[in-house]
Amino acid sequence: MVPRLRLELEPGDALRAVCAEAADSPWILTRGADGVAELRDARAPRQRPLRIELAGAEVRRRIAQGRRGLLPRALGFRKPPWRVLDLTAGLGRDAATCAGLGMEVLAYERQPLLAALLAEAGERDAPQLRGALRIRAGSAGPAEWSSVDAVLYDPMYPTAAHGAAPSLELQRLRELVGEDADVAATFAALRAQPPARLAVKRPPRGARVELAPPDVAFDGGRVRWAVYLRPPEAH
């Protein structure tokens, strides 16, 4: 899905190539005074714009938690090198957290605009992340997820699947890029050719929309990680 946006960008800006211009769109893609791309909602001019920052305060807070955080525990992180594949990078915070903790991360994003924004953020913020973070546009396949220590999967479910309203940023993201229609098919492929460890991000009441009973789960106030381990006979 190519988002339709009002583009307030310079004529030669590379982001123009991954968007469709629409003068009637409520979404405005522009750049702040610091040159960072940002999405503004004309319907809510007082709201902060949506920016992808891989070394922002939220990511720094998660990194400061160290290995006791839900995410590194769900991924089975012990010590570097620990290779992680992020199938759905989204805003990039999970991938950046993993990299900041010292993991080697390959993050995929198939939505072209998000992939472009992530690539820009990766170049800008990479020096502040201790681990290796690589960002690619498109989708990963079994050859890639079978060669890492853990796979991170954060699918975007329909609004009705959530027990509580998602955050404002996730609402914006869903409106812009749509919902993942192939969640069941992707999960089936992951189970047919399982990675060593698969961590699926769920909302707090995620048991209602669990794809399959997990081998282990890590529950927090705002998120639940369902973890699936590769059976011994699948090695």
ZAMITOR-374293 format. One line per field, with one value per residue: residue number from 0; x, y, z of N, C-alpha, C in turn. Coordinates in Angstrom, 2 decimals, padded with zeros to 5 digits, always signed. Each point is the difference from the previous one (the first is absolute). Example, Ala and Ser with C-alpha at 12.3 -4.5 7.8 and 13.67 -1.06 7.14 Angstrom:
2
lumkol c(0|1)
n_u c(+013.19|-000.35)
n_v c(-005.69|+001.05)
n_w c(+007.80|-000.72)
ca_u c(-000.89|+000.82)
ca_v c(+001.19|+001.19)
ca_w c(+000.00|+000.06)
c_u c(+000.90|-000.77)
c_v c(+001.20|+001.09)
c_w c(+000.00|+000.73)
***
This chain:
235
lumkol c(0|1|2|3|4|5|6|7|8|9|10|11|12|13|14|15|16|17|18|19|20|21|22|23|24|25|26|27|28|29|30|31|32|33|34|35|36|37|38|39|40|41|42|43|44|45|46|47|48|49|50|51|52|53|54|55|56|57|58|59|60|61|62|63|64|65|66|67|68|69|70|71|72|73|74|75|76|77|78|79|80|81|82|83|84|85|86|87|88|89|90|91|92|93|94|95|96|97|98|99|100|101|102|103|104|105|106|107|108|109|110|111|112|113|114|115|116|117|118|119|120|121|122|123|124|125|126|127|128|129|130|131|132|133|134|135|136|137|138|139|140|141|142|143|144|145|146|147|148|149|150|151|152|153|154|155|156|157|158|159|160|161|162|163|164|165|166|167|168|169|170|171|172|173|174|175|176|177|178|179|180|181|182|183|184|185|186|187|188|189|190|191|192|193|194|195|196|197|198|199|200|201|202|203|204|205|206|207|208|209|210|211|212|213|214|215|216|217|218|219|220|221|222|223|224|225|226|227|228|229|230|231|232|233|234)
n_u c(+000.84|-000.13|+000.44|-001.19|+000.91|-000.12|+000.72|+000.52|+000.54|+001.31|+000.03|+001.24|-000.90|+000.85|-000.61|+000.09|+001.06|-000.25|-000.54|-001.28|+000.14|-000.62|-000.49|-000.90|+001.21|-000.47|+000.74|+000.90|+000.75|+000.79|+000.81|+000.47|+000.17|+000.06|-000.94|-000.51|-000.30|-001.19|-000.91|-000.76|-000.89|-000.49|-000.59|+001.25|-000.04|-000.62|-000.30|+000.86|+000.84|-000.26|+001.04|+000.84|+000.20|+001.07|+000.27|-001.34|-000.76|-000.99|+000.80|+000.46|-001.28|-000.35|+000.97|-000.40|-001.08|+000.85|+000.61|-000.34|+000.13|-001.29|+000.41|+001.10|-000.87|-000.91|+001.05|+000.02|+000.13|+001.18|+000.73|+000.63|+000.04|-001.06|-000.29|-000.59|-001.10|-000.22|-001.10|-000.38|+000.92|-001.00|-000.13|+000.43|-000.89|-000.68|+000.17|-000.28|-000.99|-000.28|+000.14|-000.74|-000.59|+000.41|-001.26|+000.14|-000.52|-000.80|-000.41|-001.15|-000.30|-001.17|-000.43|-000.05|-001.04|-000.52|+000.21|-000.46|-001.03|-000.13|+000.17|-000.77|-000.91|+000.15|+000.07|-001.07|-000.63|+000.49|+000.70|-001.28|-000.05|+000.20|-001.15|+000.06|-000.49|-000.53|-000.39|-000.97|-000.28|-001.24|+000.04|+000.13|+000.84|-000.37|+000.66|-000.65|-001.24|+000.47|+000.60|-001.04|+000.33|-000.63|-001.30|-000.14|-001.26|-000.28|-000.97|-000.55|-000.70|-001.17|-000.58|-000.97|+001.20|+000.13|+000.39|+000.99|-000.35|+000.54|+001.30|+000.10|+001.27|-000.45|-000.88|+000.93|+000.83|-001.01|-000.36|+001.29|+000.32|-001.14|-000.72|+000.64|-000.27|+001.31|-000.52|-001.16|+000.12|+000.39|-000.93|-000.85|+000.55|-000.10|-001.18|-000.17|+000.69|-000.08|+000.10|+001.21|-000.36|-001.29|+000.14|-001.29|-000.03|-000.60|-001.25|-000.26|-001.10|+001.24|-000.31|-000.80|+001.18|+000.34|+001.06|+000.71|-000.27|+000.59|+001.28|+000.13|-000.41|+000.22|-000.58|-000.38|+000.09|+000.85|+000.69|-000.23|+001.05|-000.51|+000.64|+000.49|+000.31|+001.08|-000.87|+000.50|-001.12|-000.22|+000.97)
n_v c(-001.19|+000.82|+000.63|+000.59|+000.91|+001.03|+000.25|+000.36|-000.44|+000.11|+000.58|+000.08|+000.16|-000.91|+000.54|+000.93|-000.80|+000.06|+001.11|+000.11|+001.04|+000.52|+001.02|-001.00|-000.55|-000.55|-000.91|+000.64|-000.25|+000.34|+000.99|-000.37|+000.93|-001.21|+000.05|-000.38|-001.06|+000.55|-000.75|+000.91|+000.09|+000.44|-001.15|-000.17|+001.27|-000.24|-001.08|-000.68|+000.40|-000.92|-000.31|-000.54|-000.31|-000.54|+001.22|+000.01|+000.78|-000.41|+000.05|+001.17|+000.24|-000.55|+000.65|+001.04|-000.67|-000.01|-001.10|+000.78|+000.77|+000.19|+000.94|+000.36|-000.03|+000.63|+000.74|-000.29|+001.33|-000.52|-000.06|+001.10|-000.43|+000.72|-000.86|+001.14|-000.60|+001.26|-000.74|+000.80|+000.75|+000.40|+000.49|-001.25|+000.19|-001.08|+000.23|+001.29|-000.44|-000.94|+000.90|+000.84|-001.20|+000.17|-000.12|-000.97|+001.09|-000.84|+001.22|-000.64|+000.83|-000.55|+000.87|+000.42|+000.73|-000.95|-000.82|+000.97|+000.19|-001.32|-000.06|+001.07|-000.52|-001.13|+000.72|+000.62|-001.09|-000.63|+001.14|+000.21|-000.93|-000.75|-000.58|-001.00|+001.07|-000.98|+000.89|-000.85|+000.43|-000.40|-001.29|-000.62|-001.00|-001.27|+000.29|+001.13|-000.41|-000.90|+001.14|+000.38|+000.67|+001.06|-000.19|+001.26|-000.22|+001.17|-000.88|+000.71|-000.19|-000.45|+001.19|-000.74|-000.38|+001.29|-000.39|+000.80|+001.28|-000.17|+000.19|+001.29|-000.30|-001.07|+000.82|+000.91|-000.90|-000.50|+001.24|+000.18|-001.12|+000.06|-001.11|-000.87|-000.25|-000.17|+000.42|-000.59|+000.48|+001.17|-000.05|-000.41|+000.94|+000.83|-000.56|+000.15|+001.12|-000.55|+001.27|+000.17|+001.27|-000.02|+001.32|-000.21|+001.24|+000.03|+000.43|+000.80|+000.06|-000.24|-000.59|+001.06|+000.43|-000.90|-000.08|-000.30|-001.00|+001.01|-000.22|+001.31|+000.75|+001.24|+000.26|+001.13|+001.23|+000.19|-001.10|-000.95|-000.73|-000.54|-000.96|-000.32|-001.17|-000.11|-000.92|-000.83|-000.63|+001.33|-000.32)
n_w c(+000.00|-001.01|+001.07|+000.07|-000.30|+000.80|-001.06|+001.14|-001.13|+000.04|-001.19|+000.43|+000.97|+000.46|+001.05|-000.95|-000.17|+001.29|-000.51|+000.21|-000.81|+001.06|-000.70|-000.09|+000.08|+001.12|-000.61|+000.71|-001.05|+000.99|+000.18|+001.19|+000.91|+000.61|-000.96|+001.18|-000.76|-000.18|+000.59|-000.57|+000.97|-001.18|+000.35|+000.38|-000.32|+001.17|-000.68|+000.74|-000.93|-000.88|+000.76|-000.87|+001.27|-000.49|+000.38|-000.06|+000.79|-000.79|-001.05|+000.40|+000.29|-001.15|-000.62|+000.73|-000.40|-001.02|+000.38|+001.02|-001.07|-000.30|-000.82|+000.67|+001.00|-000.73|-000.33|+001.29|+000.01|-000.30|-001.07|-000.42|-001.24|-000.19|-000.96|-000.35|-000.44|-000.36|-000.02|+000.99|-000.54|-000.78|+001.22|+000.02|+000.96|-000.33|-001.30|+000.23|+000.77|-000.88|-000.97|+000.73|+000.08|-001.25|-000.40|-000.89|-000.55|-000.64|-000.35|-000.25|-000.99|-000.24|+000.94|-001.26|+000.42|+000.76|-001.02|-000.77|+000.83|+000.07|-001.32|-000.11|+000.84|-000.70|-001.10|+000.48|+000.45|-001.06|-000.01|+000.36|-000.96|+001.06|-000.28|-000.85|-000.60|-000.72|-000.89|-000.33|-001.22|+000.27|-000.34|+001.16|-000.28|-000.16|-001.11|+000.21|+000.19|-000.86|-000.30|+000.77|+001.09|-000.51|-000.16|-000.32|+000.40|-000.53|-000.22|-000.95|+001.10|-000.42|+000.00|-000.53|-000.46|+000.22|+001.17|-000.32|-000.04|-001.21|+000.13|+000.24|+000.29|+000.66|+000.53|+000.14|+000.51|+000.70|+000.28|+000.20|+000.64|+000.71|-000.09|+000.76|-001.28|+000.09|+001.15|-000.25|-001.25|+000.50|+000.95|-000.93|-000.77|+001.03|+000.13|-001.31|+000.00|+001.21|+000.42|+000.48|-000.13|+000.21|+000.04|+000.33|-000.40|+001.19|-000.13|+001.04|-000.73|-000.40|+001.16|-000.15|-000.42|+000.91|-000.78|+001.07|+000.85|+000.64|-000.23|-000.11|+000.99|-000.41|+001.15|-000.58|+000.47|-001.02|+000.26|-000.86|+000.34|-001.10|+000.64|-001.21|+000.52|-000.75|-000.41|+000.89|-000.42|+000.18|+000.86)
ca_u c(-000.84|+000.75|-000.84|-000.31|+000.39|+000.36|+001.45|+000.63|+001.41|+000.71|-000.23|+000.91|+000.05|-000.12|-001.23|-001.08|-000.10|-000.69|-001.32|-000.89|-000.41|-001.44|-000.22|-001.10|+000.34|+000.24|+001.36|+001.00|+001.39|+000.88|+001.23|+000.12|+001.09|+001.25|+000.13|-000.56|-001.33|-001.06|-001.38|-000.92|-001.42|-000.62|-001.21|+000.41|+001.25|+000.74|+000.68|+001.38|+000.14|+000.57|+001.36|+000.71|+001.25|+000.52|+000.79|-000.79|-000.15|-000.66|+000.98|+001.01|-000.59|-000.03|+001.38|+000.45|-000.50|+000.92|-000.53|-001.20|-001.16|-000.79|+000.45|+001.16|-000.37|-000.78|+000.91|+000.99|+001.32|+000.96|+001.14|+000.38|-000.94|-001.35|-000.54|-001.46|-000.68|-001.26|-000.77|-000.89|+000.70|-000.91|+000.67|+001.41|+000.47|+000.44|+001.28|+001.00|+000.26|+000.85|+001.34|+000.60|+000.40|+001.15|-000.36|+000.15|-001.40|-000.40|-001.41|-000.69|-001.27|-000.48|-000.71|+001.10|+000.27|+000.61|+001.35|+000.84|+000.19|+000.90|+001.36|+000.53|+000.25|+001.14|+001.23|+000.15|+000.11|+000.82|+001.16|-000.38|-000.42|+001.22|-000.01|-000.14|-001.39|-000.16|-001.41|-000.26|-001.38|-000.49|-000.36|+000.98|-000.49|+000.54|+001.46|+000.53|-000.40|+000.58|+001.43|+000.20|-000.29|-001.39|-000.80|-000.95|-001.13|-000.96|-001.01|-001.02|-001.31|-001.14|-000.28|-000.91|+000.71|+000.67|-000.86|-000.05|+000.35|+001.44|+000.53|-000.27|+000.94|-000.43|-001.20|+000.48|+000.69|-000.99|-000.73|+000.88|+000.54|-000.93|+000.20|+000.65|-001.03|+000.58|+000.59|-000.15|+000.87|+001.39|+000.23|+000.03|+001.30|+000.99|-000.15|+000.38|+001.47|+000.15|+001.29|+000.35|-000.85|-000.89|-000.69|-001.08|-000.48|-001.44|-000.53|-000.08|-001.00|+000.28|-000.41|-001.23|+000.33|+001.23|-000.03|+000.13|+000.54|+001.46|+000.79|+000.20|-000.47|+000.50|-001.07|+000.26|-001.21|-000.52|+000.32|+000.21|+000.82|-000.24|+001.25|-000.11|+001.33|+000.07|+000.06|+001.30|+000.03|+000.04|+001.36)
ca_v c(+001.19|+001.25|+001.02|+001.24|+001.03|+001.34|+000.02|+001.31|-000.37|+000.61|-000.79|-001.13|-000.84|-001.42|-000.59|+000.15|-001.18|-001.11|+000.49|+000.53|+001.32|+000.22|+001.30|-000.06|-000.88|+000.67|-000.29|+000.87|-000.46|+001.16|-000.13|+000.98|+000.96|-000.74|-000.82|-001.34|-000.16|-000.15|-000.07|+000.82|-000.22|+001.32|+000.00|+000.21|+000.78|+000.14|-001.25|-000.09|-000.77|-001.34|-000.07|-001.24|+000.32|-001.26|+000.25|+000.93|-000.26|-001.28|-001.06|+000.07|-000.55|-001.46|-000.49|+000.14|-001.14|-001.12|-001.31|-000.33|+000.45|-001.07|-000.33|-000.90|-001.29|-000.74|-000.42|-000.92|+000.63|-000.36|+000.90|+000.13|+000.41|-000.58|+000.47|+000.14|+000.44|+000.68|-000.17|+001.14|+001.01|+001.05|+001.23|-000.31|+000.11|-001.31|-000.29|+000.90|-000.46|-001.19|+000.43|+000.73|-000.97|-000.74|-001.05|+000.27|+000.03|+000.23|+000.39|+000.16|+000.72|-000.09|+001.21|+000.81|+001.25|-000.33|-000.50|+001.16|+000.77|-000.79|+000.07|+001.31|+000.02|-000.87|+000.73|+001.14|-000.40|-001.21|+000.14|-000.09|-001.36|-000.79|-001.18|+000.23|+000.08|+000.13|+000.17|-000.33|+000.08|-001.27|-001.05|-001.07|-001.35|-001.07|-000.08|+000.98|-000.23|-001.24|+000.18|+000.94|-000.54|+000.28|+000.80|+000.89|+000.23|+000.92|+000.27|+001.00|-000.64|+000.93|+000.70|-000.78|-001.09|+000.48|+000.16|+001.43|+000.81|+000.12|+001.33|+000.97|-000.24|-001.19|+000.37|+000.74|-000.94|-000.85|+000.79|+000.31|-001.14|-001.11|-001.11|-001.17|-000.97|-001.33|-000.43|-001.45|-000.66|+000.19|-000.84|-001.39|-000.22|-000.04|-001.26|-001.09|+000.02|+000.84|+000.49|-000.54|+000.65|+000.99|+000.83|+000.72|+001.07|+000.02|+001.00|-000.55|-001.05|-000.72|-001.40|-000.12|-000.05|-000.78|-000.84|-001.37|+000.07|+000.14|-000.82|+000.84|+001.36|+001.04|+000.98|+001.29|+000.82|+000.47|-000.92|-001.42|-000.69|-001.44|-000.56|-001.34|-000.59|-001.02|-001.35|-000.66|-000.78|+000.93|+000.55)
ca_w c(+000.00|-000.10|+000.64|-000.70|+000.95|-000.46|+000.09|+000.17|-000.11|-001.13|-001.23|-000.17|+001.20|-000.36|+000.53|-000.97|-000.85|+000.68|+000.41|-001.02|+000.46|+000.02|+000.63|+000.95|+001.11|+001.28|+000.43|-000.62|+000.15|-000.11|+000.79|+001.06|-000.12|+000.06|-001.20|+000.20|-000.57|+000.98|-000.48|+000.78|-000.24|-000.08|+000.82|+001.39|-000.15|+001.25|+000.31|-000.44|-001.24|+000.11|-000.52|+000.34|+000.69|+000.50|+001.21|+000.78|+001.43|+000.23|-000.24|+001.05|+001.22|-000.13|+000.07|+001.38|+000.77|-000.18|-000.37|+000.77|-000.75|-000.60|-001.34|-000.01|+000.60|-000.99|-001.06|+000.56|-000.10|+001.04|-000.18|-001.40|-001.05|+000.00|-001.28|+000.04|-001.22|+000.26|-001.23|-000.22|+000.79|+000.44|+000.42|+000.21|+001.39|+000.49|-000.65|+000.57|+001.36|-000.10|-000.41|+001.11|+001.02|-000.51|-000.95|-001.42|-000.43|-001.39|+000.10|-001.28|-000.04|-001.38|-000.42|-000.56|+000.70|+001.28|-000.26|-000.32|+001.23|+000.86|-000.56|+000.37|+001.44|+000.26|-000.32|+000.91|+001.40|+000.18|+000.90|+001.41|+000.28|+000.15|-000.86|-001.43|-000.43|-001.44|-000.36|-001.40|-000.47|-000.50|+000.96|+000.18|-000.25|+000.87|-000.01|+000.93|+001.40|+000.52|+000.26|+001.10|+001.32|+000.36|-000.93|+000.63|-000.91|+000.61|-001.02|+000.30|-000.03|-000.07|+001.25|+000.83|+000.65|+001.20|+001.15|+000.31|-001.15|-000.17|+000.21|-001.07|-001.10|-000.73|-000.75|-001.17|-000.89|-000.65|-000.98|-001.12|-000.76|-000.04|+000.92|-000.60|-000.37|-000.19|+001.27|+000.15|-000.97|+000.43|+001.18|-000.47|-000.63|+001.08|+000.70|-000.91|-000.02|+001.20|+000.48|+001.31|+001.00|-000.60|+000.98|-000.65|+000.86|+000.13|+000.93|+001.36|+000.07|-001.23|+000.00|-000.78|-001.42|-000.15|-001.19|+000.50|+001.37|-000.01|+000.92|+001.19|-000.24|+000.88|+000.09|+000.60|+000.11|-001.29|-001.09|+000.32|-000.99|-000.12|-000.51|-000.55|-000.14|-001.04|+000.56|-000.24|-001.25|-001.13|-000.14)
c_u c(+000.88|-000.86|-000.17|+000.17|+000.08|+001.51|+000.51|+001.50|+000.63|-000.18|+000.89|+000.08|-000.28|-001.29|-001.18|-000.21|-000.78|-001.37|-000.82|-000.53|-001.50|-000.28|-001.09|+000.29|+000.16|+001.43|+001.00|+001.38|+000.91|+001.29|+000.03|+001.17|+001.36|+000.20|-000.57|-001.42|-001.02|-001.36|-000.89|-001.44|-000.68|-001.27|+000.30|+001.31|+000.81|+000.73|+001.43|+000.07|+000.62|+001.35|+000.61|+001.37|+000.50|+000.89|-000.71|-000.16|-000.62|+000.96|+001.07|-000.53|+000.00|+001.40|+000.50|-000.49|+000.91|-000.71|-001.25|-001.28|-000.72|+000.55|+001.24|-000.31|-000.77|+000.89|+001.09|+001.40|+000.88|+001.20|+000.31|+001.01|-001.34|-000.73|-001.53|-000.49|-001.34|-000.80|-000.83|+000.51|-000.91|+000.72|+001.45|+000.47|+000.47|+001.36|+001.11|+000.35|+000.93|+001.43|+000.71|+000.45|+001.16|-000.33|+000.29|-001.38|-000.11|-001.50|-000.58|-001.27|-000.47|-000.79|+001.06|+000.31|+000.67|+001.44|+000.96|+000.27|+000.94|+001.44|+000.65|+000.38|+001.20|+001.32|+000.28|+000.35|+000.93|+001.19|-000.35|-000.45|+001.22|+000.06|-000.12|-001.49|-000.04|-001.49|-000.15|-001.47|-000.41|-000.32|+001.10|-000.65|+000.68|+001.52|+000.60|-000.42|+000.53|+001.46|+000.29|-000.33|-001.46|-000.64|-001.03|-001.10|-001.05|-001.06|-001.00|-001.36|-001.11|-000.30|-000.83|+000.71|+000.62|-000.99|-000.13|+000.44|+001.52|+000.45|-000.29|+000.92|-000.41|-001.28|+000.39|+000.62|-000.99|-000.76|+000.83|+000.34|-000.93|+000.36|+000.67|-001.05|+000.53|+000.62|-000.06|+000.93|+001.47|+000.32|+000.07|+001.34|+001.10|-000.07|+000.40|+001.51|+000.45|+001.41|+000.29|-000.89|-000.80|-000.74|-001.02|-000.57|-001.52|-000.43|-000.17|-001.00|+000.13|-000.43|-001.25|+000.29|+001.31|-000.13|+000.09|+000.52|+001.52|+000.68|+000.26|-000.48|+000.58|-001.02|+000.46|-001.28|-000.61|+000.22|+000.16|+000.82|-000.30|+001.21|-000.20|+001.42|-000.03|+000.08|+001.34|+000.06|+000.07|+001.39|+000.69)
c_v c(+001.24|+001.11|+001.23|+001.13|+001.36|+000.13|+001.44|-000.25|+000.75|-000.88|-001.22|-000.95|-001.46|-000.62|+000.14|-001.26|-001.14|+000.40|+000.38|+001.34|+000.16|+001.27|-000.05|-000.91|+000.79|-000.17|+000.84|-000.58|+001.19|-000.30|+001.10|+000.93|-000.68|-000.93|-001.39|-000.05|-000.20|+000.03|+000.80|-000.31|+001.36|+000.09|+000.27|+000.77|+000.13|-001.29|+000.03|-000.79|-001.36|-000.01|-001.34|+000.38|-001.27|+000.17|+001.01|-000.45|-001.36|-001.16|+000.01|-000.58|-001.53|-000.59|+000.03|-001.14|-001.21|-001.30|-000.38|+000.48|-001.17|-000.43|-000.89|-001.36|-000.85|-000.54|-000.94|+000.55|-000.37|+000.95|+000.10|-001.06|-000.73|+000.58|-000.05|+000.48|+000.60|-000.02|+001.22|+001.17|+001.12|+001.30|-000.23|-000.05|-001.33|-000.35|+000.85|-000.40|-001.20|+000.38|+000.72|-000.90|-000.87|-001.14|+000.45|-000.14|+000.27|+000.25|+000.24|+000.83|+000.05|+001.21|+001.00|+001.29|-000.26|-000.48|+001.16|+000.85|-000.72|+000.08|+001.34|+000.04|-000.87|+000.69|+001.11|-000.46|-001.18|+000.19|-000.15|-001.41|-000.92|-001.19|+000.38|-000.03|+000.24|+000.04|-000.25|+000.18|-001.36|-000.97|-001.05|-001.35|-001.02|-000.06|+000.96|-000.30|-001.30|+000.16|+000.97|-000.67|+000.20|+000.87|+000.79|+000.30|+000.83|+000.35|+001.06|-000.64|+001.03|+000.59|-000.85|-001.11|+000.43|+000.16|+001.46|+000.77|+000.09|+001.43|+000.89|-000.25|-001.21|+000.27|+000.76|-000.94|-000.87|+000.76|+000.27|-001.21|-001.20|-001.09|-001.16|-001.07|-001.43|-000.55|-001.52|-000.75|+000.12|-000.90|-001.48|-000.33|-000.10|-001.31|-001.19|-000.12|+000.88|+000.51|-000.61|+000.56|+001.09|+000.73|+000.86|+001.02|+000.07|+001.16|-000.63|-001.13|-000.92|-001.44|-000.22|-000.13|-000.74|-000.89|-001.48|+000.11|+000.08|-000.99|+000.73|+001.40|+000.94|+001.15|+001.27|+000.80|+000.36|-000.98|-001.41|-000.59|-001.50|-000.61|-001.45|-000.52|-001.09|-001.39|-000.67|-000.73|+000.89|+000.55|-000.67)
c_w c(+000.00|+000.61|-000.86|+000.99|-000.68|+000.22|+000.06|+000.08|-001.16|-001.24|-000.14|+001.18|-000.37|+000.50|-000.96|-000.83|+000.63|+000.51|-001.22|+000.52|-000.14|+000.79|+001.07|+001.20|+001.30|+000.49|-000.79|+000.29|-000.26|+000.74|+001.04|-000.24|+000.01|-001.19|+000.12|-000.56|+001.09|-000.68|+000.93|-000.40|+000.02|+000.84|+001.47|+000.02|+001.28|+000.40|-000.52|-001.31|+000.28|-000.69|+000.39|+000.54|+000.67|+001.23|+000.89|+001.44|+000.27|-000.19|+001.08|+001.32|-000.05|+000.13|+001.44|+000.89|-000.11|-000.34|+000.78|-000.70|-000.66|-001.35|-000.01|+000.62|-001.00|-001.12|+000.50|+000.01|+001.19|-000.05|-001.48|-000.40|+000.11|-001.20|+000.02|-001.36|+000.40|-001.30|-000.35|+000.83|+000.50|+000.30|+000.40|+001.44|+000.56|-000.59|+000.60|+001.43|-000.01|-000.37|+001.14|+001.13|-000.46|-000.95|-001.43|-000.62|-001.50|+000.03|-001.39|+000.19|-001.45|-000.46|-000.47|+000.75|+001.34|-000.18|-000.28|+001.24|+000.96|-000.49|+000.35|+001.47|+000.35|-000.28|+001.01|+001.42|+000.26|+000.94|+001.47|+000.41|-000.01|-000.96|-001.46|-000.35|-001.50|-000.31|-001.49|-000.32|-000.56|+001.10|+000.07|-000.25|+000.89|+000.03|+001.01|+001.44|+000.57|+000.40|+001.14|+001.33|+000.39|-001.06|+000.80|-001.01|+000.73|-001.04|+000.46|-000.20|-000.16|+001.36|+000.94|+000.75|+001.31|+001.14|+000.42|-001.23|-000.13|+000.19|-001.20|-001.19|-000.82|-000.79|-001.26|-001.02|-000.75|-001.08|-001.24|-000.86|-000.04|+001.00|-000.73|-000.27|-000.05|+001.29|+000.14|-000.93|+000.40|+001.19|-000.41|-000.64|+001.06|+000.78|-000.87|-000.12|+001.16|+000.24|+001.37|+001.10|-000.70|+001.11|-000.73|+000.98|-000.03|+000.88|+001.39|+000.15|-001.20|-000.02|-000.84|-001.49|-000.23|-001.23|+000.35|+001.43|-000.03|+000.93|+001.31|-000.36|+001.04|-000.02|+000.69|+000.05|-001.33|-001.14|+000.54|-001.14|+000.07|-000.70|-000.41|-000.28|-001.06|+000.66|-000.31|-001.33|-001.23|-000.23|-001.19)
***
